[in-house]
Amino acid sequence: MTDKHRKDYAFLADDPHAMTHDEQMFAGALSFCRRKYARDLKGVDVAVVGVPFDTSVTNRPGCRFGPRAIRAASSQLGWSRAWPSSFDPFEKLSVVDWGDVHIPHGRPEQVPEHIQDAFSRIIWSGATPLGLGGDHFTTYPALRAHAEKLGRPISLVQFDAHTDTWEAENDWIDHGTMFGTAVREGIIDPATSIQVGIRTTNDDPMGIEIWDAVKVHERGVQAAIDAILARVGDNPCYITFDIDCLDPAFAPGTGTPVCGGLASWQALAILRGLAGIDVVGMDVVEVSPAYDVGEITALAGATVALQLLCLYAQRDM
Ligand SMILES: [Mn+2]
């Protein structure tokens, strides 16, 4: 007799390489793209990890609920190949949902260490983390974990409205200063790093190349792709996508929205154009569901995350 209760692939999926297309997209536990939850990462290529932390935001909070919202929105992306890609990333990659990093309550000073430890566990197991924020500070301990494994500074490809390199003390827990700290600490290599979509003023970009949103709008998607590929070259890179890179029309649900940003189609086209880049880590951050409308932002976040998986699947091209 057929098992009538074989569904809910978040628990029961038996093949981390295959996407199942016969589960109702509104049902089941909220794993990323209906992937199975797993902490055993043997044979796993990518572990999706939520980082529900938002107390380093400078304006509107709420992106601690981002991982849930992205997982929920991602459930409708699992039924078909990631359009317009010519392959299914889940056939090329074994992908699981690792669950969320434990954020210690009442011990904010311990949060960076907790996040770094989770990313280190994933990285040293041989898998690659795909982080779902959380505010953008959460990228900093992830970068630390990667740089430690690489044994050298990592190249950063940052999609963002803000540079996040503003001046602060090194132990500042702040979503607007951590990339400045990362440059000073030798975690990021600024000479091979680039920021795309910027539309706030910062007099000291700390040696990182900036393609602000105006430049992307004026010169176009292909020019932005060329600039990123030229900047990063063959270096291993971390792609971080702050959802506020997108215009508030495409991503209203975020803490520090800025007008004049990229359309979601521009950002997705740029990501697609990076096929072959040596991506070793990636995240999507700053989705804040309380300010979202009709899940626009969560869906954008989930779609970007899926596009990052496609990119990861193409890194050997
Ligand atoms: Mn940011």
Residues whose N, C-alpha, C, O or C-beta is under 5 A from the ligand:
A	BS01	MN	H136 D160 H162 D164 H175 D242
